[in-house]
Amino acid sequence: MAKSTGGPTAPQGKGSKPPAGKGGSGAAKPSARGAGGTKSPGGTTASSAKGRQSVAAARKTNPGSNRTQLIIGGVAVVLIAAVVIVGLVLNKKNNFVPEDNYGYSKSSTATVSADGVITFANGSGVVIETYEDALCPICGEFERQFGQQMAKAVDEGRLTVQLHMLTFLDPASASKDYSTRAYAALLAVAHEAGSTPGLAMKFHSMLFEEGTQPAESGSTDLTNEQLGDLAVSAGAPASVKASIVAAKYLDEAKAGSATSSARLQAAIGKVGTPSILSGGAAVNINSVNWLSDLLD
């Protein structure tokens, strides 16, 4: 925006000297005082005239400056809108749920290795290692976003999931041992009813559902009785609930977590959940296409 400046200093007359005052000394030369009206030696108000011209010029340039400001403002609004739209698109993409309508696994079976790793499979398929903690909120988000896609791929025989349950968040649970007890409950379902199609993988998914998964550092979590009821609601027999209530597989869960933690540390140099390994290397699960890329 153009700024109006003070009037220039009035020019001094060439070769002329002001008359001497008393005492024989010459009068001081006048100093400029803005656009206002110090007279020139010839008695004219040149400075005032130039000041008025400057103000008039500024008035003429102001409309253009205003238009420039409007254009700049309009461009800024468009840019802000574009940033917002791009942000919304990226957020929608990052939160996209593949196979959103598939539901729980229907055909998978579950087996348990000697070191407590639970394998969900339906034939052969691309093998991934999944590391989770039952209390981990990010694991909950991960399961709610990709669990159905994984279930479908397992049911179709395209994917085999080797599940490593960790328990390092026990101290952050209300009972101080929730992660271990949830893992023990999952072991009970896998050991005793793993041949029932879809059951163990369904129970695993239910542990991470909103409204079921306890909050990290929360004031409550699930008792063994409640974990048993959850297993029964997934389709497990009452005998499985009895094993969960009795904490039958608690020691196996503790040992399995220790073994899996050491394996993850050795593989990627840290223990964190959720982590996915394929061929012993970490998979970038920040991409919504991570599983599709593995299965292609």
N, C-alpha and C positions, 0 to 999 in steps of 0.2 A: 504494500500500500504506500503510495507516494506521500512524503512528509513535507509540510510547508516549513521552509527555513527562514530565518531572520533576514532582513534586507541587507544587501552588501554595504560596505563602508563607502560613504560618499567620496567621490574623487576630489583630490585637491587641485586647485587651479594651477596651471603651469606658470612658473616664474613669478607669481604674485606673492607678496608678503602682506600679512595683516599689519595695520598701523600699530606703531609702538605705543604702548601705554605710558603712564607716568613713570618716571625713573628710567626711561630709555629701554625697558625690556620688551621683547616681543610676546604677544599673547600665545597661550598653548593651543596646539592643534586639537580640534574636536575629536572625540572617540565615538565609535559606532555604538548604538543602543538599540539593537534589534531592528525590527521593521519600522519602527516609529519615527521619527521625524527629526533627526539631526540635520540642520540645514547645511548646504554646501556653502563655500565662501561666496559664491555668487548670489546667495540669497534664495536659491531654488530649493525645493524639497525633492531632490533627485532620489534620496534614499527612500522617502515615503512612496514615491511613484513606483520605484522598483519593487518595494514591498507589496504594493497593491497588485502589481503585475504578477508577482510570485504567488499571491493568494489566489488570483484569478486562474493562474496556470494550474495550481493545485486542485481548484474546483473542477477544472476541465478534466484532470486526470483521475479524479476520484471515482467517477462511474466505471471506468475501465478496471480500476483496482477492485471495486466491489464485485464486478463480474468475475475477475480472477479469483477472488476469495470464494465466490459461489461455486466456481468450477472446481477449485481445490477441495472444497467441502463435499461436493458431489462425488468426486473421485474417491475421497476418503470413505464415504458411506458405502460406495460400491465395493471397495477393498475389504472393509469390515464385514459386509454381508457375505462376500466370497469366502473369507476366512471362517466365518461361522458355518457356512454350508459345507465346506471341506471338512471341518471338524465333526459335523454331524454325520457325514458320509463315512469318515474313518471310524468314528465310534460305532456306527451301525455295523460296519464291516468287522471290526475287532470283536464285537459281541454277537456276531452271527452264530446261530446254533445249527450245525449240520444235522440232517435227519431229525429235525425237531419233532416229528410226529411218530417216530418209530416206537418209542417206549422202552420197556425193559427187555433184556435178553430172553429169548424164548427157547433156544436150542443148545446153549452152551452147557458144558459139564465142568466140574471143578475137581482138581486133585491137589494134594499137598506133598511137597518134597520133604526130605529128612531135615532140611534146615528152615522149614516153615514158609517156603514160598508157595503161594496159591496160584495155580495155573488155570485160566479160563480158556477153553478151546472147544472147537467142534471140527475135528480133523486137523490138518496141517494148515499153516498160514504164516505170514510174516510175523516174526517174533519180536515183541517189545517187552522191555522191563519197565514196570511202573512203580514208582516209589511215592507213597502217600502216608500221611498221618491222619487218623480219624478226626482229630480236632482242628486240623489245618484249614483255615478259611479259604485260602487260595486253592487248596485241593477241592473244596466244595464247589468253588466257581468253575474249576477245570472240569469236574465231573458233570456239572449241570450244563456245561457248554458242549463237551465232547463225548459224554458217556453214552448217549444214544447212538452216535456214529460208531463208537467202538463196539457196542453191543451188536449192532447190525453186521459189522465186519466179522466179528467172531462167529455169529450165527451162520453167516455165509461161508465160513471156512477160510476166509481170506486173512484173518488175524488171530494170533495167539498172544494172550496177555499173561505175563508172569508178574504177579502182584507181590511186591515187597511192602509190607506194612511196617512203618517205623513208629516209635513211641516217645520221641524226644520232647513232645509237648505235654507229657503227663503233668509236669509241675504247673502248667498253665490251666489245667482243668480244675473244676470245683472239688472233685474227689481226689485229685492228685494222682490218679491212675487210670483216667478214662481211656486214653489212647491204647493202653495195654489191654484193658478189659474189652474194648470194642474189637480189637484184633483177635482176642481169645474167642469172642462170640463168632467172628467170621470163620475162625478155624473150626469151631464146633459144627457150623453149617457145612463147611467144605468136607470135613472128615466124615460126618455122619449122614449127610444128604446131598453130597456133591454130584451124585449120579442123576439126581432129579433135574431134568432139562431146565436151564435158565435160573434155577433157584439161588445158587450161591452168588452168581453175578448180580442178580436182582437185589439180594440182601445187601451186597456191597454198595450198590447204587443208592439204596434207601438210607444208608448211614450218612450220606452226604447231602441229602435233600434239605431244602430250607424248611424250618419248622421241626426238623429232627436233629440235625447236626448241632451240638452245643456250641456256644460262642467261646472263642479263646479268651481266657481270663474272665469267664462269666461266673455267675453265682450258682448255677446248677448244671448238671449233666445227666446222662441216663444211668439208672441203676442197672444191675444185672437182670433184675426182674423185667425192667422196661426193654432191655436189649433182647431178652427172651421173647417178650410179646411181639417185638418188631420182627423177629425171625419167624414166628408163627404166622404173622400177618403176611409175610412174604411167601408162605407155603410150607415152612418147615414143620415137622411133627413135634408133638409135645415132648418127646424124648430129647430133642435138640435143645429145647428151652430149659429142660432140667439140667443139661450139661452146662449151659451158659450160666444159669443161676448158681450152680455149684463151682463155677470158675475152673472147670475141668482142664482147660487148655491154657491157663494163665502162665505157667512156667514155659510152655512151648512158645508162647507169644513173646515173652521176655528174651528168650534165647534167639528166636528168629529175628527180632528187631536188632539185636546186637550184631548178628551176622550180616544182615542186610545193610546196616549203617556202615560197617567196615567195607563192604563191597562197593557201596556208592562212593565213599571217601576215596577208595583206591582208583575208581574209574574216572571221577571228575574232579577230585581234589577238594570236595566239600560235601557236607550233608545238608540237603535242602529239599523241600517238597513244595509242589509236585515236581518230580523229575522223571523224564522218559529217556531210556537208553535203547538204542538199536545197534546191534553189532558191537556193543560195549562202549559206544560213543553217545554223548548227549544229543538229544533232538531239540531243535528250537521250537518249542511249543507256543511261542508268541505269534507265530503265523497261524491263521485259521486253516491253512491248507496243509498243516504238518502231516496229518494222517493220510490224507489223499495222496500227498507226494510219496509217502512210504509205500502205499499200496499200489501205486502206478507201476 
